[in-house]
Structure formats: structure tokens, C-alpha cells
Amino acid sequence: MKKVIILGCGGFVGSHLTDRLLASGDVHVEGWDVSYDKISQHLDDPRLSFHQRYIFAHNVENGMPFTMIRPYNWFGARMDFIPGRDGEGVPRVLACFMTALLDDKPISSSTVGAPTARSPTSTTPSTRSA
């Protein structure tokens, strides 16, 4: 059985990857995240070891090196909330676009600094290829 570590297994992209890998049947997932709401259906699965913890805290306490990346803007089921409607805070870019459209406001591709080029990516084919 293969062992896979997913940092952010309870997040938007990580929850889809966790679903896909556990459905394959031949993988044990070591999942790290601060939230498990999107993967709660897997918590009793013996092939998932869930560590509810900040990666940064583990680095400070145990010296585990890490790198965080955000390569794309992902979309799909379980996408972020629409601020003021079903959640608060600052969601991913596509949810920000939807909020602007619903509120009849200009669409901005960046809240800090200059806008950057981005490529929206669906979670379905992306997690299938992993």
C-alpha cells in the first residue's frame, strides 16, 4: 500500500485529492490540516491518519521544513463561500468574482499589489491525474 502525505487535506483542493486517493483503495493518506469539515466522511477510514495541526507550528517545535505554494486558482464542488451570503472573510479568486457579479461591483483580480495572470483549474481532472 502506498503512503501519501497531503498537507492541507481538509482544504478545497486537498479534500478532493483525499477523496480521490481513498476511493482508489490502495493508498494510505497521512493528512495534515487545521480543519476537517470537508473530509469528515473519511475520519473513520483506517487508511486516513489525520493530523489536526498547523504545519508552521510543527516546523517551530520539531524543525520540519516546509514550502507552501499556490500554483493555480481551483474551482469545483465545495468551493469557497460567497462573503456576506454564506460565509465571511476573503475567499479564493473565483468566489470573489462571483461576489462582485452578484453585488454589481467591478471585478478585481488582486486585492494586494498588481493583478497577475492566473489560470483557473477544475479539481476533477486535476485530482484524477494525481
Stockholm file with secondary structure:
# STOCKHOLM 1.0

chainA/1-130         MKKVIILGCGGFVGSHLTDRLLASGDVHVEGWDVSYDKISQHLDDPRLSFHQRYIFAHNVENGMPFTMIRPYNWFGARMDFIPGRDGEGVPRVLACFMTALLDDKPISSSTVGAPTARSPTSTTPSTRSA
#=GR chainA/1-130 SS CEEEEEETTTSHHHHHHHHHHHHHSSEEEEEEESCCGGGGGGTTCTTEEEEESCHHHHHHHHCCCCCCCCCSEEESTTCCCCBTTTBCSCCCHHHHHHHHHHTTCCCCSCSSSSCCCCCEEEHHHHHHHC
#=GC SS_cons         CEEEEEETTTSHHHHHHHHHHHHHSSEEEEEEESCCGGGGGGTTCTTEEEEESCHHHHHHHHCCCCCCCCCSEEESTTCCCCBTTTBCSCCCHHHHHHHHHHTTCCCCSCSSSSCCCCCEEEHHHHHHHC
//
